Amino acid sequence: MQEPFFIYAIGFLAQIFFSARTLFQWIKSEKARTVVSPASYWVLSVAGSYLFFIYGWFRDDFSILLGQFISYYIYLWNLGWKGLWQKFNILLKTVLIGTPVIASVFVLKDNSDFLSRFIFNEEVPPALLLFGSAGQIIFTFRFIYQWIYSVRRKQSVLPLGFWIISLAGSSVIVAYGIFRADPVLILGQSFGIVAYLRNLIIGIHSKTKGDVSR
């Protein structure tokens, strides 16, 4: 079924935010000659994730919702480490924290509707759903890894393992996007693969010189 234009518009806008975060982080890393974790990366991550959650809802795509739900709150946590979260007013904080939770409760309140839309969706066969969900889980795990690593270092950083996991997850999601004929996933992730690979190279080169990622 052909999706309305506005749905793809939301998805592409989300990917613009995601691509912008990757581009800005990449440029700053090139200038610093080591992998950095700028505040702009996390601000753009929150904006992109918020919109992508909405896109996943309209596309009846459980794998997208699953991936965004976990990583979204890690983005907010990183904003806290960057000192930005504390500057938001209480209304904005409430909206940012509450929206995914309220949306998830709304989705799950009718089990039969949830199962028919997101799990037993005729447009997404079970095998393809599992494949896409696996890609999102791998892609999301990079932020769980980043969160654990950052907690131990007591600062927001993007370690080498983050980029390795990013490459693996992104490759699976691109393949899933091809099967689903989803241009948002294909274009968004394809750009990321190049940046992830370059960050990995920068990170390895930085470590050989004894630099510390920040």
C-alpha positions as CSV (number, residue, x, y, z in Angstrom):
1,M,0.0,0.0,0.0
2,Q,1.3,3.5,-0.9
3,E,2.0,5.6,2.1
4,P,0.8,9.2,2.2
5,F,3.5,11.8,1.4
6,F,3.4,13.4,4.8
7,I,4.4,10.1,6.5
8,Y,7.5,9.8,4.4
9,A,8.1,13.6,5.0
10,I,8.2,12.9,8.8
11,G,10.6,10.0,8.3
12,F,12.9,12.0,6.0
13,L,12.9,14.9,8.4
14,A,13.9,12.5,11.2
15,Q,16.7,11.2,9.0
16,I,17.8,14.7,8.3
17,F,18.3,15.3,12.0
18,F,20.1,11.9,12.4
19,S,22.3,12.7,9.4
20,A,23.0,16.2,10.7
21,R,24.1,14.8,14.1
22,T,26.5,12.4,12.3
23,L,27.8,15.1,10.0
24,F,28.5,17.6,12.8
25,Q,30.1,14.9,15.0
26,W,32.2,13.8,12.1
27,I,33.4,17.3,11.2
28,K,34.3,18.0,14.9
29,S,36.2,14.7,15.1
30,E,38.2,15.5,12.0
31,K,39.2,18.9,13.4
32,A,40.1,17.4,16.8
33,R,41.8,14.4,15.2
34,T,40.1,12.2,17.7
35,V,36.5,11.0,18.2
36,V,34.4,13.5,20.1
37,S,30.9,13.5,21.6
38,P,29.6,17.1,21.0
39,A,26.4,18.3,22.7
40,S,24.8,19.0,19.3
41,Y,25.0,15.2,18.6
42,W,22.6,14.5,21.4
43,V,20.3,17.4,20.8
44,L,19.8,16.3,17.2
45,S,19.5,12.7,18.3
46,V,16.5,13.6,20.5
47,A,14.8,15.6,17.7
48,G,15.3,12.8,15.2
49,S,14.3,10.0,17.5
50,Y,11.1,11.9,18.5
51,L,10.1,12.2,14.8
52,F,11.2,8.7,13.9
53,F,9.0,7.2,16.7
54,I,6.1,9.0,15.1
55,Y,7.1,7.7,11.6
56,G,7.3,4.1,13.0
57,W,3.8,4.5,14.4
58,F,2.4,5.6,11.1
59,R,4.3,2.8,9.2
60,D,3.0,0.2,11.7
61,D,6.7,-0.8,12.1
62,F,7.4,-2.5,15.4
63,S,11.1,-2.8,14.7
64,I,11.4,1.0,14.5
65,L,9.4,1.6,17.6
66,L,11.4,-0.9,19.5
67,G,14.7,0.6,18.5
68,Q,13.8,4.2,19.2
69,F,12.2,3.6,22.6
70,I,15.4,2.5,24.3
71,S,17.9,4.8,22.6
72,Y,15.7,7.9,23.1
73,Y,16.1,7.9,26.8
74,I,19.8,7.3,26.5
75,Y,19.9,10.5,24.4
76,L,18.2,12.4,27.2
77,W,20.7,11.0,29.7
78,N,23.6,12.2,27.5
79,L,22.0,15.7,27.4
80,G,22.2,15.6,31.2
81,W,25.9,14.8,31.1
82,K,26.4,17.7,28.6
83,G,24.6,20.1,31.0
84,L,21.8,20.9,28.6
85,W,18.9,18.9,30.2
86,Q,19.1,21.1,33.3
87,K,18.5,24.2,31.1
88,F,15.1,22.9,29.7
89,N,11.9,24.2,31.4
90,I,9.7,21.8,33.2
91,L,7.1,21.7,30.4
92,L,9.6,20.7,27.7
93,K,11.1,18.0,30.1
94,T,7.7,16.6,30.7
95,V,6.8,16.4,27.0
96,L,10.2,14.8,26.1
97,I,10.0,12.2,28.9
98,G,6.3,11.4,28.7
99,T,5.5,11.2,25.0
100,P,7.1,7.8,24.2
101,V,5.6,6.3,27.4
102,I,2.1,7.6,26.7
103,A,2.3,6.5,23.0
104,S,3.5,3.0,24.1
105,V,0.6,2.7,26.6
106,F,-1.8,3.8,24.0
107,V,-0.4,1.2,21.5
108,L,-0.5,-1.6,24.1
109,K,-3.9,-0.8,25.6
110,D,-5.7,-2.8,22.9
111,N,-3.7,-6.1,22.6
112,S,-5.6,-7.3,19.5
113,D,-5.1,-4.1,17.6
114,F,-1.4,-4.0,18.6
115,L,-0.9,-7.6,17.4
116,S,-2.7,-7.0,14.1
117,R,-0.9,-3.7,13.4
118,F,2.6,-4.4,14.5
119,I,3.2,-8.2,15.0
120,F,0.9,-9.9,12.5
121,N,1.0,-7.2,9.9
122,E,0.5,-8.8,6.4
123,E,2.8,-6.3,4.9
124,V,5.7,-7.4,7.2
125,P,6.1,-11.2,7.3
126,P,7.2,-12.6,10.6
127,A,10.7,-13.5,9.3
128,L,11.2,-10.0,8.0
129,L,9.9,-8.5,11.2
130,L,12.4,-10.6,13.2
131,F,15.2,-9.6,10.8
132,G,14.3,-5.9,11.1
133,S,14.0,-6.1,14.9
134,A,17.3,-7.8,15.1
135,G,18.9,-4.9,13.2
136,Q,17.2,-2.3,15.4
137,I,18.3,-4.2,18.5
138,I,21.9,-4.3,17.4
139,F,21.7,-0.6,16.4
140,T,20.2,0.3,19.7
141,F,22.7,-1.8,21.6
142,R,25.4,0.7,20.5
143,F,23.8,3.3,22.7
144,I,23.5,0.9,25.6
145,Y,27.2,0.1,25.2
146,Q,27.9,3.9,24.9
147,W,25.9,4.6,28.1
148,I,27.7,1.9,30.1
149,Y,31.1,3.0,28.8
150,S,30.2,6.7,29.6
151,V,29.0,5.9,33.1
152,R,32.3,4.1,33.9
153,R,34.2,7.1,32.5
154,K,31.9,9.6,34.1
155,Q,31.6,11.6,30.9
156,S,29.7,11.3,27.6
157,V,32.0,9.6,25.1
158,L,31.7,7.7,21.8
159,P,34.1,4.7,22.1
160,L,35.4,2.5,19.3
161,G,33.0,-0.2,20.1
162,F,30.1,2.2,19.4
163,W,31.2,2.6,15.8
164,I,31.7,-1.2,15.3
165,I,28.2,-1.9,16.5
166,S,26.9,1.0,14.4
167,L,28.3,-0.5,11.3
168,A,26.8,-4.0,12.0
169,G,23.4,-2.7,12.9
170,S,23.2,-0.2,10.1
171,S,24.1,-2.9,7.5
172,V,21.2,-5.0,8.7
173,I,18.8,-2.1,8.7
174,V,19.7,-1.1,5.2
175,A,19.0,-4.7,4.1
176,Y,15.7,-4.6,6.0
177,G,14.8,-1.3,4.3
178,I,15.5,-2.8,0.9
179,F,13.1,-5.7,1.6
180,R,10.4,-3.3,2.9
181,A,11.0,-0.8,0.0
182,D,11.5,1.9,2.6
183,P,13.5,4.8,1.2
184,V,13.7,6.5,4.6
185,L,15.7,3.6,6.1
186,I,17.8,3.0,3.0
187,L,19.0,6.6,2.5
188,G,19.3,7.4,6.2
189,Q,21.5,4.4,7.1
190,S,23.6,4.5,3.9
191,F,25.0,7.9,4.8
192,G,25.6,6.8,8.3
193,I,27.7,3.8,7.2
194,V,30.3,6.1,5.7
195,A,30.5,8.3,8.8
196,Y,30.7,5.3,11.1
197,L,33.6,3.8,9.2
198,R,35.5,7.1,9.2
199,N,35.0,7.6,12.9
200,L,36.3,4.1,13.5
201,I,39.4,4.9,11.5
202,I,39.8,8.2,13.4
203,G,39.4,6.4,16.7
204,I,41.9,3.7,15.9
205,H,44.4,6.3,14.7
206,S,43.8,8.4,17.8
207,K,44.4,5.4,20.1
208,T,47.7,4.6,18.5
209,K,48.8,8.1,19.4
210,G,47.5,7.8,23.0
211,D,44.7,10.3,22.6
212,V,41.5,10.0,24.8
213,S,38.1,10.1,23.1
214,R,35.9,12.8,24.6
